[in-house]
């Protein structure tokens, strides 16, 4: 199975959690960094612990990947310490109860490919022999300096190569194997990430609106494909947000609240289309909304 992990960050997360210098053109934190205090770390820890508690445990037959621990900022750029601090918690899940079945599907695809190539091999060998003979003739023409013949034989070689590829692609084995790989990859992993004080958020271009519990500002759902994996994504915004463009929103800071407190929350869920609704239902959005009272 093919696939790749997608890791998403925000500007504020980079500033607060990773201590990276940001918006200046020269990339320098002009006022320098300072260590966060024990009280500040305690406040952030309390928020992240509440976020962690709001996320569902692994479903039956699934496991949580990684150490599932929170991380708090150890330093902060003083250029931005009066603005809402950004920090995140993410949880990744993997299905393990049907691993043998998925491995069998992959083996079936490999067996199908080998059987198909075995049937085609005599024709492929014959085409390859013609290709090798043409190559030898072209080498002889090069040695004689016959550029016209070399160019003409390039066209012949290209035609034989196309013929070879046509035989390889012949039939529906590749299409069948694509379907097998999709099934082997389906509903294998999911991820929930919660960004506190994300600077801005944007759903997918084809997103539709979702209806979710009280305290949720807005919610969206859309589909995507990565490799053989078809997934649905949801973006849920809590707290105060305002439109920046037709497809994006920026957080609205809460008045008279410390910069390191939760001002707004963005929840992103990536899961199989058939599992996304159940996963959203299992998240304690009421608990998350309590962190950003309006």
C-alpha positions as CSV (number, residue, x, y, z in Angstrom):
1,X,0.0,0.0,0.0
2,X,1.2,3.5,-0.8
3,X,0.6,6.6,1.2
4,X,2.2,9.3,3.0
5,X,1.7,11.1,6.1
6,X,0.5,14.7,6.1
7,X,1.7,17.0,8.9
8,X,-0.1,20.3,9.4
9,X,1.2,23.3,11.4
10,X,0.1,26.9,11.9
11,X,2.1,30.1,12.2
12,X,1.3,30.5,15.9
13,X,2.2,26.9,16.7
14,X,5.6,27.5,15.1
15,X,6.0,30.6,17.2
16,X,4.9,29.3,20.6
17,X,5.6,25.6,20.6
18,X,8.7,25.3,18.4
19,X,10.1,28.7,19.3
20,X,10.6,29.6,15.6
21,X,11.0,33.2,14.5
22,X,8.3,34.2,12.2
23,X,6.8,37.1,10.4
24,X,9.8,39.4,9.9
25,X,11.2,39.3,6.4
26,X,14.7,38.5,7.8
27,X,13.3,35.6,10.0
28,X,14.7,37.2,13.2
29,X,13.0,37.4,16.5
30,X,14.0,41.0,17.2
31,X,13.2,41.2,20.9
32,X,14.6,37.7,21.6
33,X,13.2,34.7,23.3
34,X,12.3,34.2,27.0
35,X,11.6,31.0,28.9
36,X,8.0,30.4,29.7
37,X,7.1,30.5,33.4
38,X,5.9,27.5,35.4
39,X,2.5,29.2,35.7
40,X,2.3,29.8,32.0
41,X,3.2,26.2,31.3
42,X,0.6,25.1,33.8
43,X,-2.1,27.1,32.1
44,X,-1.2,25.6,28.7
45,X,-1.0,22.1,30.2
46,X,-4.5,22.4,31.6
47,X,-5.9,23.4,28.3
48,X,-4.1,20.6,26.4
49,X,-5.1,18.1,29.0
50,X,-8.7,19.1,28.5
51,X,-8.3,18.8,24.8
52,X,-6.8,15.4,25.2
53,X,-9.7,14.3,27.4
54,X,-12.2,15.5,24.7
55,X,-10.8,13.1,22.1
56,X,-12.1,9.6,21.8
57,X,-10.1,6.5,22.8
58,X,-9.2,4.0,20.1
59,X,-12.2,2.1,18.7
60,X,-12.3,-1.7,19.2
61,X,-9.7,-3.3,17.0
62,X,-7.7,0.0,16.8
63,X,-4.6,1.4,18.6
64,X,-3.3,4.9,19.3
65,X,0.0,5.5,17.7
66,X,2.9,7.2,19.4
67,X,3.2,8.2,23.1
68,X,0.0,10.3,23.1
69,X,1.7,12.9,25.3
70,X,1.1,16.7,25.3
71,X,3.8,19.2,24.6
72,X,4.0,22.7,26.0
73,X,6.1,25.7,24.9
74,X,9.3,26.1,26.8
75,X,10.1,29.5,25.3
76,X,8.3,32.3,23.5
77,X,9.4,35.1,21.2
78,X,8.8,38.3,23.0
79,X,7.7,40.0,19.7
80,X,4.5,37.9,19.9
81,X,4.0,37.1,23.6
82,X,1.0,39.5,23.9
83,X,-0.8,37.8,21.0
84,X,-2.7,34.5,21.4
85,X,-0.2,31.7,21.8
86,X,-0.7,28.7,19.5
87,X,-0.3,25.1,20.6
88,X,-1.7,21.8,19.4
89,X,-2.6,18.2,20.4
90,X,-3.0,15.5,17.8
91,X,-3.9,11.8,18.1
92,X,-3.3,9.2,15.4
93,X,-5.1,5.9,15.2
94,X,-4.4,2.7,13.3
95,X,-6.6,-0.4,12.7
96,X,-4.9,-3.7,13.7
97,X,-7.7,-6.2,13.9
98,X,-7.8,-7.1,10.2
99,X,-4.1,-6.9,9.3
100,X,-4.0,-10.5,8.1
101,X,-6.8,-9.8,5.7
102,X,-5.2,-6.7,4.3
103,X,-1.9,-8.6,3.8
104,X,-3.8,-11.3,1.9
105,X,-5.3,-8.7,-0.4
106,X,-1.9,-7.3,-1.2
107,X,-0.6,-10.9,-1.9
108,X,-3.6,-11.4,-4.2
109,X,-2.7,-8.3,-6.2
110,X,0.9,-9.5,-6.4
111,X,-0.2,-13.0,-7.6
112,X,-2.5,-11.5,-10.1
113,X,0.3,-9.4,-11.5
114,X,2.7,-12.3,-11.7
115,X,0.1,-14.5,-13.5
116,X,-0.7,-11.8,-16.0
117,X,3.0,-11.2,-16.8
118,X,3.6,-14.9,-17.1
119,X,1.0,-15.1,-19.9
120,X,2.4,-12.1,-21.6
121,X,6.1,-13.0,-21.2
122,X,6.5,-14.8,-24.6
123,X,5.3,-11.8,-26.5
124,X,7.3,-9.5,-24.3
125,X,10.4,-11.5,-24.9
126,X,9.9,-11.4,-28.6
127,X,9.5,-7.6,-28.6
128,X,12.5,-7.3,-26.3
129,X,14.6,-9.3,-28.8
130,X,13.6,-7.0,-31.6
131,X,14.5,-4.0,-29.4
132,X,17.9,-5.4,-28.7
133,X,18.6,-6.1,-32.4
134,X,17.6,-2.5,-33.3
135,X,19.8,-1.2,-30.5
136,X,22.8,-3.1,-31.9
137,X,22.1,-1.7,-35.4
138,X,21.9,1.8,-34.0
139,X,25.2,1.4,-32.2
140,X,26.8,0.3,-35.5
141,X,25.3,3.3,-37.2
142,X,26.7,5.6,-34.5
143,X,30.2,4.1,-34.9
144,X,30.0,4.7,-38.7
145,X,28.8,8.3,-38.1
146,X,25.6,7.7,-40.0
147,X,23.5,10.3,-38.1
148,X,20.5,10.0,-40.5
149,X,20.2,6.3,-39.8
150,X,20.6,6.9,-36.1
151,X,17.7,9.4,-36.1
152,X,15.5,7.1,-38.2
153,X,16.2,4.2,-35.8
154,X,15.2,6.3,-32.8
155,X,11.7,6.4,-34.3
156,X,11.7,2.6,-34.8
157,X,12.9,2.0,-31.2
158,X,10.2,4.3,-29.8
159,X,7.6,2.4,-31.7
160,X,8.8,-0.9,-30.4
161,X,9.0,0.5,-26.9
162,X,5.4,1.6,-27.2
163,X,4.4,-1.8,-28.4
164,X,6.1,-3.4,-25.4
165,X,4.2,-1.0,-23.0
166,X,0.9,-1.7,-24.7
167,X,1.3,-5.4,-24.0
168,X,2.2,-4.7,-20.4
169,X,-0.9,-2.6,-20.0
170,X,-3.2,-5.0,-21.9
171,X,-6.2,-6.3,-20.0
172,X,-7.7,-5.2,-16.8
173,X,-5.2,-6.6,-14.2
174,X,-3.9,-3.2,-13.4
175,X,-7.4,-1.8,-12.8
176,X,-8.3,-4.9,-10.7
177,X,-5.1,-4.4,-8.6
178,X,-5.9,-0.7,-8.1
179,X,-9.3,-1.7,-6.7
180,X,-7.6,-4.3,-4.4
181,X,-5.0,-1.8,-3.1
182,X,-7.9,0.7,-2.4
183,X,-9.7,-1.9,-0.4
184,X,-6.5,-2.9,1.5
185,X,-5.9,0.8,2.3
186,X,-9.5,1.6,3.2
187,X,-10.3,2.6,6.9
188,X,-6.8,1.8,8.0
189,X,-5.8,5.0,9.8
190,X,-7.4,8.2,11.1
191,X,-6.2,11.3,12.7
192,X,-7.6,14.1,15.0
193,X,-5.7,17.3,15.5
194,X,-6.8,20.2,17.7
195,X,-5.1,23.6,17.1
196,X,-5.6,26.1,19.9
197,X,-5.4,29.7,18.6
198,X,-4.6,28.8,15.1
199,X,-4.1,32.0,13.1
200,X,-6.4,31.0,10.3
201,X,-8.3,28.0,8.9
202,X,-9.6,27.0,5.5
203,X,-11.7,24.0,4.5
204,X,-11.3,22.2,1.2
205,X,-12.5,23.9,-2.0
206,X,-15.4,21.4,-2.4
207,X,-16.4,21.4,1.3
208,X,-20.0,21.3,2.5
209,X,-21.3,22.6,5.8
210,X,-21.9,20.3,8.8
211,X,-24.4,20.7,11.6
212,X,-22.8,20.1,15.0
213,X,-23.5,20.7,18.7
214,X,-23.8,24.0,20.5
215,X,-20.6,26.0,20.9
216,X,-19.4,25.1,17.4
217,X,-19.0,28.2,15.2
218,X,-18.9,26.3,11.9
219,X,-18.0,22.9,10.5
220,X,-17.2,21.6,7.1
221,X,-16.6,18.2,5.4
222,X,-14.9,17.3,2.1
223,X,-13.1,14.4,0.4
224,X,-9.5,13.8,-0.7
225,X,-7.3,11.1,-2.1
226,X,-3.7,10.3,-1.2
227,X,-2.2,7.5,-3.2
228,X,-4.6,4.6,-3.0
229,X,-6.3,6.0,0.1
230,X,-9.7,7.8,-0.2
231,X,-10.5,9.8,2.9
232,X,-13.0,12.4,4.2
233,X,-11.9,15.4,6.2
234,X,-13.8,17.6,8.7
235,X,-12.9,21.0,10.0
236,X,-14.8,22.2,13.1
237,X,-14.3,25.7,14.5
238,X,-15.1,26.7,18.0
239,X,-14.9,30.2,19.6
240,X,-15.1,33.4,17.6
241,X,-13.9,33.5,14.0
242,X,-14.4,36.0,11.2
243,X,-14.2,35.6,7.5
244,X,-10.9,36.6,5.9
245,X,-11.7,35.5,2.4
246,X,-14.6,33.5,0.9
247,X,-12.9,30.3,1.9
248,X,-10.9,31.1,5.1
249,X,-11.5,32.4,8.6
250,X,-9.3,34.1,11.2
251,X,-9.6,33.8,14.9
252,X,-11.1,36.7,17.0
253,X,-9.2,37.1,20.3
254,X,-11.3,37.0,23.4
255,X,-11.3,40.3,25.3
256,X,-9.6,40.5,28.7
257,X,-8.2,37.0,28.4
258,X,-4.5,36.1,28.7
259,X,-2.6,35.5,25.5
260,X,-1.8,32.0,26.5
261,X,-5.4,31.1,27.2
262,X,-7.6,29.4,24.6
263,X,-9.2,32.1,22.3
264,X,-10.4,29.8,19.5
265,X,-10.1,26.1,18.6
266,X,-9.9,24.3,15.3
267,X,-10.5,20.6,15.1
268,X,-9.5,18.6,12.0
269,X,-10.5,15.0,11.5
270,X,-9.2,12.7,8.8
271,X,-10.9,9.3,8.4
272,X,-12.6,6.9,6.1
273,X,-15.8,8.3,4.8
274,X,-17.8,5.6,6.6
275,X,-16.1,6.3,9.9
276,X,-16.0,10.1,9.9
277,X,-19.5,10.6,11.4
278,X,-18.9,8.1,14.2
279,X,-15.5,9.8,15.0
280,X,-17.1,13.3,15.1
281,X,-19.9,12.0,17.4
282,X,-17.2,10.6,19.8
283,X,-15.5,13.9,20.2
284,X,-16.5,15.9,23.3
285,X,-17.2,19.2,21.5
286,X,-19.1,20.5,24.6
287,X,-16.0,20.1,26.6
288,X,-13.9,21.9,24.0
289,X,-16.5,24.7,23.7
290,X,-16.1,25.2,27.5
291,X,-12.5,26.2,26.9
292,X,-13.6,29.1,24.7
293,X,-16.8,30.5,26.2
294,X,-18.5,33.2,24.2
